[in-house]
Amino acid sequence: MTSAAEARDKRWIALILLCSAQFVVVLDASIVNVALPTIGGALDFTESNLPWVVNAYVLTFGGFLLLGGRLADLLGRRRIFMIGLGLFALASLAGGLATNSGQLIAARAVQGLGGALLSPAALSIVATTFRDGAERNKALGIWGAVAGSGGAAGVLLGGVLTEYLSWKWVFWVNVPICLAAIAVTPGLIAETRDEEETRAFDVAGAVTITAGLSVMVFALVEANEVGWGSTQTILTLAGAALLLASFVAIELRSRAPLVPFSIFRIRTITGANVVGLLVGASLFSMFFFISLYMQQVLGYSAIKAGLSYLPLAVTIILSAGIASQLVTKVGFKPILAAGMACIAAGLIWFSQISVDGTFLGDVLGPSLLAAVGLGFSFVPVTIAAVSGVPDREQGLASGLINTSQQVGGALGLAILAAVSSSVTGNSVDPAVLTEGFQDAFLVGAGFAVIGLIATLLLVRSRDSKAHVELSRDVAVEAE
């Protein structure tokens, strides 16, 4: 075997490692969903605080992704990837050892920080390892299939672990995976960094954006308890606005900003990130509410609810693989538009769930349609967000699209939880719960429709077609 062939094989083995790490990160955003009722009872969570088991992770993940991408570009992508894995493993261990709600929420926040370091580093390594065009599309298709299926697989694995071991293993399962990844990384991945840039880090920007988003989500989660017109809600929303405005001011004055706003002059990158935010807003909450519906209304056990996600996970993997091939042939815009349309249709279908529903009648069909939408949207939006970006800025571009999706997920879950709670209150009546879930799914469908409109208006057809031409040119060169 030639050294060139060995290098090619090594790249694809490295891709498996990177995808495995990303799988764990995405998995942990959803693996707790099935275990939430058990965790809530074991650690005395209130109904309004329970979403913070998800939000604490997603918010620190989303808030620090941009800093993680910047650190990867400047300090070394492999180094930050390994540090993130180590932090993620330690926080996972602490999460399983938690004895009260505060300890678990804190551990989840640190898990999110670990994910914020390793995830953009992993994606930027993929983007710099594979050439822009058909080869990178194939790599990102595999990335999208693994990462996209992580949400569904998380619910499945969460059900199995909760049923047969303990909710603690929902966290502890990450530890051996992360340690194994740390052990093999140096032999598979070479260190890369941007040698030209000054090593300056916008910590103030990362802290203000994370704090601003956290305060905003807190206001939305608590508003149904204390009232939308209450002093607490008004003051917390005002505080969130002040922190976000401070972030903008810091970025405009920073010598090395976390987010150089000039990048948004590229309309397709702007469009990809807007759509990424709306994909997160519509789909993160879908997993949350389907899990609650199956357990609290249909009476499923944790293991049965988890197994019910198997068709969804398989469909995501298949649709992501198909999407990566189609993007090479017709461009990322039409595939992304089709994906958003499927997500919207699937969530509208979910809004028809009934209190005496069944898996075949109420869950399977919309799950499969939404899964096709996820595969058809996750892959092209990622490709659009990193295509044409120079290697030295891949960490920034990778962090930006990850941030959009995660922040969208956190805000979407907070908004839809508020919508559902406004109907259900503290009721445990299945009929009332179903009505609240229906409203949440319908609002989620609205996010997806806005995402479809944003795709059509903001993602440039010219850039999409140019990507097809580039893929053809690279394929010809390879021959």
Secondary structure, 3 states (H helix, E strand, C coil): CCHHHHHHHHHHHHHHHHHHHHHHHHHHHHHHHHHHHHHHHHCCCCCCCCCHHHHHHHHHHHHHHHHHHHHHHHHCHHHHHHHHHHHHHHHHHHHHHCCCHHHHHHHHHHHHHHHHHHHHHHHHHHHHHCCCCHHHHHHHHHHHHHHHHHHHHHHHHHHHHHHHCCCCHHHHCHHHHHHHHHHHHHHHCCCCCCCCCCCCCCHHHHHHHHHHHHHHHHHHHHHHHHCCCCHHHHHHHHHHHHHHHHHHHHHHHCCCCCCCHHHHHCHHHHHHHHHHHHHHHHHHHHHHHHHHHHHHHCCCCHHHHHHCCHHHHHHHHHHHHHHHHHHHHHCHHHHHHHHHHHHHHHHHHHCCCCCCCCHHHHHHHHHHHHHHHHHHHHHHHHHHHHCCCCHHHHHHHHHHHHHHHHHHHHHHHHHHHHHHHHHHCCCCCHHHHHHHHHHHHHHHHHHHHHHHHHHHHHCCHHHHHHHHHHHHHHHHHHC
